[in-house]
Structure formats: structure tokens, C-alpha cells
Amino acid sequence: MAEPLSIRPGDPYRRSSVYTYSAYGLGIRCDVPLPDLIESDAAHDVVMRFGRAEPLEPVPPDARLSLQFKGDRAFFLYRGLGACLVVQGREIVGEPDEGMDDQVIPVMAQGPGLSVLLHQRGYLTLHASCVQVGGQAVAFVGDSGSGKSTTAAALVSRGHALVADDVTVVRNSGSMPVAFPGYPGLHLLPDAAEYFGKKLGEPSAQDVEEEKLTFRRDEGFPSRPVPLARIYLLHEGPDLGIAPVSGHESVYELVKNSYWIRLMHDARPSSYFLQCARLATQVPVLRLTRPRDVSLVAEIAGMIEHGILKESGDARNP
């Protein structure tokens, strides 16, 4: 087991302020503010801090991007932004490039850094958005641009609570898989943001690079894990419809749309395959096919609501 990292007296990256948050069921202590996360006084499980992020193997001097994994450590380098080291599922160390500011940790740690840290802790991390409907979690899986956040926004605009956007963290070691609340930020492209208008309120931030607007959705945001009831695979097609996915295909899609596999590329840890296979037997995986037309999201949301509430025996559904 590697020695834990620590902040040492005289460290040039040492910060005097400490901020504490919660996300994905973890208490997080950080050197800098993380405005997307929910403030919390809970004991910390994870430390995000500034420090020396040493690579695990030599990095070519002309490399713009480097992702390295070895044992219980992971290293990320984004040339022009900085480097990030994830250790033992409990520590994320960010080192900004010269001239960069404290935003290195929020950008790198909340994205790939936190996803890998959760994987190191044994969780299944899906490239998915997730909403609570009728007390149960519904996840939307798909490639970038497939409409995960837009579909989630359609349900949120109808009064359902956001659980997570873009990264959905699942624990399926027990009899019932659960989705962990991430943080209450919903990220939408301008056309979707314009369509939902005042239903989501004013955006709280904008990502200039991805052109996405962030909408803060604290209302109803769950404080505890939510039972995962369904997973929808989003596909574009001429007609609107929902159909079950076969067992083998559902496992393939879950593996394909996991953050760990997307980062690791050719590495295929057998334990992760087993997690996906188990999840596919615990939760219905359905293909949601729809045209790329934002005006259909209300109808899609109604179909999803009907399926969940009917399954749970809600008397309002036939």
C-alpha cells in the first residue's frame, strides 16, 4: 500500500483556508471553494488539496494529455491547465501549470479525478444523468450529446428531483442497487436551456469551452442514496419508443458507458465487468429511441413517469 500524501509545513501549495462539502455520499475537505458542491460539516472521507502531482511514469515533453494508472494511484496531465494525482480513493492532489489559478482543483478534481477516486473505492461510475421519480432513481446513459441532461431537465421541470448530472455513481453490492446524489448542477446546451426557460430559473454559471449553462437545482435534492429502478439507453431514431435491451447487450452498454472504461481505454478489470453484469440483472435496462427534437421532451418525460409509477403501483396510473 502506498504511503498517504499529506500537507507538509513549508509546502508552497499549502492553503490556510479549509472548505468542507458532501457529494456521492462522501465528506470532502478542500483547499479552495467548490461552488458546485453542497456545504457540509460531516467528517471528511476525501481530501482535495494543492501539492506536487508527480507522474507515475515519464511524460513526453510534447504531450498535451497524459492519463496514467498504476495500482491505487492515477495521474492526469492536461498541458496548459495542470496535473492531478488521485491516491487510494481518498486524496486528490492538484498542481496548476504556471500562470493558472485555483480553478485547477474544481475543474480536474470534480470531473475525472472524483470519478476515478470513486472507482478506487469500489463504486460503479456511469456516464449518465439521474433523476428521482416517485422515490426511485432513473438513470439516462449515452454518448456525449445524446440528450442525457436534456431528458433529466424535462423531468426536473415537472417537479422531480435531480440526483446527478453526467456522472452517476452506483453501489450494487447489496440486494438493491442505489444511486448516490452527486451535486445539484444541471448542465444544458443553449437550445435546451432556452426551451425550458423559466421552469429552471436563471443559470448559475456558464462553461465557455463547452457552451453549456449550469442550473442549480437544490430543491428536493436527496441527502441519501436513492434506489435505482431503471436505466435508459438513449438512441436517436425516427420514431419515439421504449423497448427492453437483452442481457448481453445491456452489460456491453453499461461497460461502454462507464467513466472508468472511458478513461482506461484498453484496460478491462474483470471486477468491473462483474459489477456491470450484476447491475444488468438487478435493474431493467431499456432503450429509449427518439428523434433529435427538443419539443418531444415533455412526451418522453410523460412516458418515463408512467412507466415508473405504474411499476410501483401508483393509483394515478391505469
C-alpha positions in Angstrom: 0.0 0.0 0.0 1.4 3.4 -1.0 2.2 5.9 1.7 -0.6 8.5 2.2 0.1 12.0 1.0 0.0 14.9 3.5 0.3 18.6 3.6 3.7 19.5 5.0 4.9 22.6 6.8 6.5 24.9 4.2 4.8 23.3 1.2 4.5 26.1 -1.4 0.9 24.9 -2.2 -0.2 24.9 1.5 -3.5 26.9 1.9 -4.8 28.3 5.2 -8.5 28.0 4.4 -10.4 24.8 4.6 -13.8 24.2 2.9 -16.0 21.1 3.6 -18.6 19.6 1.3 -20.5 16.4 0.6 -21.0 14.6 -2.7 -21.7 11.0 -3.7 -22.1 10.0 0.0 -18.6 11.3 0.8 -17.4 14.1 3.1 -14.9 16.2 1.2 -12.3 18.7 2.6 -10.7 21.1 0.1 -8.2 23.9 -0.1 -10.4 26.0 -2.3 -14.1 26.7 -2.7 -16.1 24.2 -4.8 -19.3 26.2 -5.5 -21.0 23.3 -7.3 -21.0 21.0 -4.2 -23.2 21.2 -1.1 -21.5 22.5 2.0 -21.4 20.0 4.9 -19.9 19.7 8.4 -19.7 15.9 8.1 -16.4 14.2 8.8 -14.3 14.1 5.7 -13.6 10.9 3.7 -11.7 12.6 0.9 -9.1 15.4 0.8 -8.7 17.6 -2.3 -5.6 19.8 -2.0 -2.8 21.6 -3.8 0.6 19.8 -3.9 3.1 18.1 -6.2 1.4 15.8 -8.6 4.2 13.5 -9.6 3.6 11.3 -12.7 3.6 7.6 -12.3 5.9 7.2 -15.4 7.8 9.7 -17.6 5.6 12.0 -19.6 6.8 13.0 -23.1 7.6 16.8 -23.1 5.3 17.4 -26.1 2.4 15.5 -24.6 -0.8 17.6 -24.3 -2.6 14.9 -22.4 -1.5 12.1 -20.2 -3.6 9.6 -18.2 -1.6 7.1 -16.1 -2.9 4.3 -13.8 -0.9 2.1 -11.5 -2.3 0.2 -8.6 -4.1 2.5 -6.2 -2.9 5.7 -7.9 -4.0 7.6 -11.0 -2.3 10.6 -12.7 -3.8 13.1 -15.1 -1.9 15.8 -17.0 -3.7 18.5 -19.1 -1.0 20.7 -20.6 -1.9 24.3 -20.1 -4.1 23.6 -17.1 -2.2 21.4 -14.7 -1.8 17.9 -13.2 -3.8 15.8 -10.8 -3.0 12.8 -8.7 -5.6 10.5 -7.2 -4.5 8.3 -4.4 -6.1 5.3 -2.7 -9.7 6.5 -3.1 -9.2 9.2 -0.5 -6.9 12.0 -1.8 -6.8 14.2 -4.9 -3.8 16.5 -5.3 -3.9 19.3 -7.9 -0.8 21.1 -9.3 -1.6 24.1 -11.5 0.5 24.9 -14.5 2.4 28.2 -14.2 0.1 31.1 -14.6 -3.0 29.1 -13.8 -5.2 29.8 -10.7 -7.1 27.8 -8.1 -9.6 26.6 -10.6 -7.4 23.6 -11.3 -9.0 21.6 -8.5 -12.6 22.4 -9.3 -12.1 21.6 -13.0 -10.0 18.4 -12.6 -11.0 17.1 -9.3 -14.8 17.3 -9.7 -14.6 15.6 -13.1 -12.2 12.8 -13.9 -10.4 13.0 -10.5 -13.6 12.3 -8.4 -14.8 9.7 -10.9 -11.5 7.7 -10.6 -11.5 8.2 -6.8 -15.0 6.7 -6.6 -13.9 3.7 -8.7 -10.9 3.2 -6.4 -13.4 3.0 -3.5 -15.3 0.2 -5.4 -18.2 2.1 -6.8 -19.6 1.8 -10.4 -19.4 5.2 -12.2 -21.6 5.6 -15.2 -21.6 8.4 -17.8 -25.2 9.2 -17.0 -27.6 11.7 -15.7 -30.1 10.6 -13.0 -33.4 11.9 -11.6 -35.6 10.8 -8.7 -39.1 9.8 -9.9 -41.7 8.6 -7.4 -38.9 7.9 -4.8 -36.8 5.9 -7.2 -33.8 6.8 -9.3 -33.9 6.7 -13.1 -30.6 7.0 -15.0 -30.0 8.1 -18.6 -26.9 6.6 -20.3 -25.5 7.6 -23.6 -22.7 9.2 -25.6 -21.9 12.9 -25.2 -24.6 14.9 -27.0 -27.2 12.1 -26.7 -29.6 14.1 -24.6 -28.9 12.8 -21.0 -29.0 16.2 -19.4 -31.9 17.4 -21.6 -34.0 14.3 -20.6 -33.2 14.8 -17.0 -34.1 18.5 -17.3 -37.5 17.5 -18.7 -38.3 15.5 -15.6 -36.8 18.2 -13.2 -39.0 20.8 -14.9 -42.0 18.6 -14.0 -41.2 18.7 -10.3 -38.8 15.7 -9.9 -35.5 16.0 -8.1 -32.1 15.9 -9.8 -29.8 13.1 -8.4 -26.7 13.6 -10.6 -25.8 15.0 -14.0 -23.1 13.5 -16.3 -21.7 11.2 -13.6 -24.0 8.7 -11.8 -22.4 6.7 -9.0 -24.0 3.3 -8.2 -23.4 0.8 -5.4 -24.8 -2.6 -6.2 -23.2 -4.8 -3.6 -26.5 -5.3 -1.7 -29.8 -6.6 -2.8 -31.0 -3.3 -4.2 -28.6 -1.0 -6.2 -28.7 2.6 -5.2 -27.6 5.8 -6.9 -25.7 8.4 -4.8 -26.6 12.1 -5.0 -23.8 14.0 -6.7 -24.3 17.7 -6.7 -27.3 19.8 -7.8 -26.0 21.2 -11.0 -27.7 20.6 -14.3 -25.7 21.4 -17.4 -27.6 22.3 -20.6 -26.7 23.4 -24.1 -28.2 26.8 -25.1 -31.1 25.3 -27.1 -32.3 23.1 -24.3 -31.8 26.0 -21.8 -33.9 28.3 -23.9 -36.6 25.6 -24.3 -37.1 25.1 -20.6 -36.9 28.8 -20.0 -38.1 30.0 -16.6 -39.0 26.4 -15.4 -35.4 26.0 -14.3 -34.7 29.6 -13.2 -31.7 31.6 -14.1 -28.4 29.8 -14.9 -25.8 30.0 -12.1 -22.7 29.6 -14.4 -21.6 29.0 -18.0 -18.9 26.8 -19.4 -17.5 28.8 -22.2 -15.5 25.9 -23.7 -18.5 23.5 -23.9 -21.0 26.3 -24.3 -23.2 24.8 -21.5 -25.2 26.7 -18.9 -25.4 25.4 -15.4 -28.7 25.4 -13.5 -28.6 24.9 -9.7 -31.4 22.6 -8.5 -31.2 22.4 -4.7 -35.0 21.9 -4.3 -35.7 18.3 -3.4 -32.1 17.3 -3.9 -31.8 14.0 -2.0 -29.5 13.7 1.0 -29.4 9.9 1.0 -28.8 7.2 -1.7 -31.9 6.5 -3.9 -32.9 3.0 -5.0 -32.1 2.7 -8.7 -35.2 1.5 -10.6 -34.4 1.8 -14.3 -31.6 2.6 -16.7 -32.4 4.1 -20.1 -30.0 3.9 -23.1 -30.6 7.0 -25.2 -30.6 6.4 -29.0 -31.5 8.7 -31.9 -34.1 7.3 -34.3 -37.1 8.3 -36.5 -39.8 7.2 -34.0 -40.3 7.6 -30.3 -40.3 4.4 -28.3 -39.1 2.4 -25.3 -38.0 -1.3 -25.6 -36.1 -3.7 -23.3 -32.5 -4.5 -24.0 -31.1 -8.0 -24.0 -28.9 -9.2 -21.2 -25.6 -9.4 -23.2 -26.2 -6.0 -24.8 -27.2 -4.3 -21.6 -23.9 -5.4 -20.0 -22.0 -4.2 -23.0 -23.7 -0.8 -22.9 -23.1 -0.4 -19.2 -19.4 -1.2 -19.6 -19.1 1.0 -22.6 -20.7 4.0 -20.8 -18.7 3.8 -17.6 -16.3 6.5 -16.8 -13.6 4.0 -15.7 -13.5 2.2 -19.1 -13.7 5.5 -21.0 -10.6 6.7 -19.1 -8.7 3.4 -19.1 -9.3 2.6 -22.8 -7.8 -0.9 -23.2 -7.7 -1.9 -19.6 -10.6 -4.2 -18.7 -10.6 -5.1 -15.0 -12.7 -8.2 -14.5 -14.2 -6.9 -11.3 -15.7 -4.0 -13.1 -17.3 -6.3 -15.7 -18.8 -8.3 -12.9 -20.3 -5.2 -11.4 -21.9 -4.2 -14.7 -23.2 -7.8 -15.2 -24.7 -7.8 -11.8 -26.4 -4.4 -12.3 -27.9 -5.6 -15.6 -29.6 -8.5 -13.7 -30.8 -6.2 -10.9 -32.3 -3.2 -12.8 -34.2 -3.2 -16.1 -32.2 -1.7 -18.9 -34.3 -0.1 -21.7 -33.6 1.6 -25.0 -35.2 4.9 -25.4 -35.3 5.9 -29.0 -36.4 9.4 -30.1 -35.9 11.9 -32.8 -33.5 14.8 -32.1 -36.3 17.2 -31.3 -36.3 19.1 -28.0 -40.1 19.7 -28.4 -40.6 16.0 -27.7 -39.0 16.0 -24.2 -42.3 16.6 -22.4 -43.8 13.5 -24.1 -40.7 11.5 -23.3 -40.9 12.6 -19.6 -44.5 11.5 -19.5 -43.6 8.1 -20.8 -40.9 7.7 -18.2 -43.2 8.8 -15.4 -45.9 6.5 -16.5 -43.5 3.5 -16.5 -42.1 4.2 -13.1 -45.4 5.0 -11.4 -47.2 2.1 -13.0 -44.4 -0.3 -11.9 -44.7 1.0 -8.3 -48.4 0.6 -8.3 -49.3 4.3 -8.2 -53.1 4.5 -8.3 -53.0 7.5 -10.7 -51.9 5.2 -13.5 -54.1 2.6 -15.2 
